[in-house]
Amino acid sequence: MREGLKPLRLHWYPRLRSTNDHAAVLRRRGRIFAPCVVLTGKQTAGRGRGSNSWWSGSGNLTVTFVLAQEDYLPPHEIPLIAGLSVRDAAAELTGERNIELKWPNDVLFDGKKLAGILCERVTKADLVGIGLNVNLDPAKAPPALRPSVTSLLAIRANRQPLDLTDVLIRVAQHLHANVRRRANQPFVTFLRQYERHHALVGKRVAIAGEAISGRVEGIDRDGRLVLTDRGVTHRVVAGTVIIPP
């Protein structure tokens, strides 16, 4: 694993409440240096956006990548580049090309959640927390989540379990390559790729906790979600997107 993750250093823990929280504590104390990986075999209190939580069951990959803060990579770009990286890795691992992205931080298949991403900036480092359902059996998820989650195993044609180390290395390779590529290519290049897999375009959505709803037109050059409603254009910087039934 360490060899496959180079040049990222590995920090492994059998059990953590949250890889993002632990990475943030270690970074503030000067005990980890970018680029590195904070990985756990069991996450007990993962976080999503805002007050949302991330449930981690058997067969999940829960990891935080710690990247050096770069002038060419502003915070609003990181969730989209990370999402694209996870999406492309998942497509390679499963052979399934119809894996989609839900702005700003979810990876979906057939409308069901495959992965979630939480990005935070701490002490001149960018934390990219990823929860990816690898060998998870959706039937063993909590009852409220079963209709809305899936996994790489569930969508893989041969239904063979994947090696979690191989999955981690593949995700790390895509993320590392895209961050390096961003140094030489404009953000719009990544946006074009993102839009090809964007699950929300053309759908009517609402933003949780905000009096904003409308038809999704796409993402603008600053990574904002663009909605139109009765001739009014809304540009959403951040938020949880709700797709009405």
N, C-alpha and C positions, 0 to 999 in steps of 0.2 A: 504493500500500500504506500509506504513512504517513497519508494522508488517511483511509482506511478504518479504520485502527486507533485513531484518536483516541478518547479522551484518553490512550491508551497510547503511550509513546514507543517507537521501534523501534531496536534494536541488532542489526545484521546482520553475519554472519561467513560467508564462503564455506565454511569447514571448522572444525569443533570436535570435540574428543573427546566432550564432554558439555555440552549447554546448561545443565543444572542445575549442574554443577560450575563452569562458567565464570561463570554468574550469581552463584553463591555467592562466588566469588573477587572479582568486581567489587563486589558489595555490601559485603563486609567491608572493601574498600579505599576505600569511599565514592565509587565511580565510576559507579554507576547509582542511580536514584531511582525509587521506585514511584509510579504504576503504569507498567510498561514491559514490553517483549517482547524476549527474547534468542532470535534465530532463526539457524539455520544451514542452508546448502544441503546439507551433508554431515556427518553425525555418525558418528564412527568408534568410540566406546567408550561408548555410552549405557548407563545404569544402570536397573535395575528395583528392586523391593523387595529389601532385604537384599543377598545376594550375586548376585542375578539380573542378567543383562545384557539389553539391548534391542538387537536387530539392526535396523539401518536400511539399507534397500535403496533402489534408484532408485524414485522416486514416493512416498516417505515424507515426511510433515511432522513435523519434529522442532523443538520450540519450548518455551521456558520463559516463563511469565508471572510477573512479579514484582509482587506485590500488597502494599500497605501492611498491616501487622499491625493488625487491628481487634479491639477488646474484644468486639464482638458476634459474632465469628466465630472460635470456638476451633478448634485444629488438627484435632481429630477430625472436624469437619464438612466440612472443605475437600475431601478426596478424593471424598466423596459428591456434593457440589454441583458439583465439577469434572466428575465422571463423567456426571452428569445433563446438564450443559452440552454435553459432547462428543457424548453420545448424541442429544440433540435436534438439534444441528447436523447430525450425520450423517444423521438421518432426513429432515431437510429437503432435504439435498443429493442424496439418492438416491431419495426418494419411498418408501422402505422403512420401514414402521412397526414391523416385528418385530425391530428392533435392541434388544439387551438389555444389562443391567448385571450384572457379576459382582463382588460385594463383595470387597475394598474399592476396587479400582482398575483394573478391566478393562471394556472395551466389547466385546460379542460379537455375532456374527450366526450363527445356526445352529450355535452351540457353538464357533465359530472366532473367534480374536482379531482384532478390528478396531483397537483402540487400547489403550494402556496409559498409566497416569498415576502420576507420582511426586511427592508433596508433601513439602516440607521447610520448616522455619522457620529463617531465618538473619538475625541482626542486625535484628530488628523488621520483617522482611519475610517473606511467605509465597511460596515458590517452587512453582509448579505446572508441572511438566514433563509434556509430552504428546507421545507418539509415536503418530501416526495414519497408518495405511496408506491412502493416497489412490489413486494410480494404480499401485500395486504389482501385478505379476503373481505370484500365489502360486506358480506353477510355477517361478519364478526365485528363490524363497527357498531357503535351505539345506535339504538333503533332510530333516533331522530336523524342520524347522518346517513343511514344506509341508502336511501334513494338518491343521495346527492354526491356520493364519492365513488371513485374507481381507482384502479391501480395498473401499473405496467403489466403485472401478471394477468390481470383480468382482460386486458385488451390485446395481449400477445397471441398471435395465431396458434402457436404450438402449446400454449398454456404451461410452458416450462418456467420454473422459478429462476430468477436472475441472481447472480452473485452481487451482494451489496457493495463489495469492494470495487468490482468492475463498474457498477453504476456510478459510484462516487467519483472514480477516476474519469469517466466519460463526461460527467457534468463539469468537473474541475477543468478539464481540457477545453471544453467549449467556452466556459466563462473566462478563463485566462486568455484564450485566443481572441475573444471579442473585446476584452478590455484593452489588449495590446493593439488590436486593429483600430479601435476608436482613436488612438493617438494619431493615426494617419488618415482617417476617413471621417467625413462629416456625420453628424448624428442623423441627418436625413437618410443616409444609406441604411441605417438600422431601422428607421421608421418604415421605410418601404418594405423591408423584410417582415417587420412586425405586422403591418397592415395586411399582408397576404394571408396571415393566419388569425386575424382579429375576429373573435366570435361576436362582437357587439355591433359591428357596422350594419346599418339599416334597421336595427331594432329600436323599439321605444323602451327607454329605461328611466329610472328615477335615481336620485342620489340620496342615500339614507341620511336623515337628519337635516336635509336642505329642501327648500321649496323650489327644486329644480328638477325638471323632467323634459324629455324630448326624444327625438330620433337621433341616433348616433350617426354622425357624418364621418368620423374618423379621429385622427390624432394630429394636432398641429405641430409645427416645428419645435415647439418648446415642450412637447410631450404631454400637452393638455388634451383631455377628452373634449371633443366638440359636439355639442348637441344643438339641434334647432327645434323650436316649438313656436308655431304660428308666426313665423317670420322673425323671431328673436333667436339670436345665437348665444349660447352659453359655452364658456370655456372653463372646464373643471380642472383645478390644479391637483386635488386629491380628494378621496372619498370612497365610500363603499357603494358599488353599483348594484341596484336591484332591478331584476328583469321581471316585470309583472307577469302573472300567469295569463 
